[in-house]
Amino acid sequence: MQNALRLLVFTDLDGTLIDHDTYQWAPAQPALCALSRIHAGVILASSKTAPEVNALREALDLADWPAIIENGAGLLPAHGQSAPDGHEYHQIRSALAQIPNALRRHFTGFGDLTPAEVEKVTGLSTTAATQAKERAFSEPGLWHGTENELSEFKNALQALGISTRDGGRFLTLSYGKNKSDQMAAIVTRYAPKHTIALGDAPNDVEMLEAAEFGVVIPNPNGRALPKLVGEAKGRIIRAPETGPAGWNAAILGLLEKLDLQKD
């Protein structure tokens, strides 16, 4: 399968393959079926945890492929279900405790919330909210302070070796790996002829720019991404619609462009 693989698709989840509010992906089903017919690989690349991604990967019938979890801080192997031990996550929480309270009080991480509170801020189901707290590599959270305080907060974390990433809704803390780092390792392993990446937020930019073709999905809940490297030459395009409908249109268009519609 690896030698014959014609296409690997790397996709963000919330606001990209699945709807930002309903968490449904039905509008993307025609493109998902088209990818299945040509035996393309679909790699989920999300801020979600191993339990969350594993559940979605099973529902999408994508368990044969690895998945990028926690914004690229970790990788879930194909058919892998067990969560890592969480050592890095506990180190991040310990680092947060060292931040001056004048800054720390403006950041509410998932570790500061109960499952019910995570459910409220994310719109996830009770089960999914509980899974979202089962973190191993990163800490997402909400920022309530000013831009100047945010800059100070990021600098304080950087001094402790912690990186920050701005996502569609949350500020995520980790030890620095991103989605494109994991993408590079997966591409090396599977050696596909073509690669496509889709995403809607700043934490997707490196992945979009690293793929042969990148697709920016419009995000009505956040600031539009600036013009990206490769966009002027048509290597990066902007989907015509938001969420899974835009995902569907972009994938079907690229399959036609690459002449990959048939097995």
Helices and strands as residue ranges (DSSP letters): E 7-11, G 26-28, H 29-37, E 41-44, H 50-59, E 67-69, G 70-72, E 74-76, H 87-96, H 101-104, E 107-109, G 110-112, H 115-122, H 126-132, E 139-143, H 147-159, E 163-166, E 171-174, H 179-190, E 194-199, G 202-204, H 205-210, E 213-216, E 236-238, H 243-257
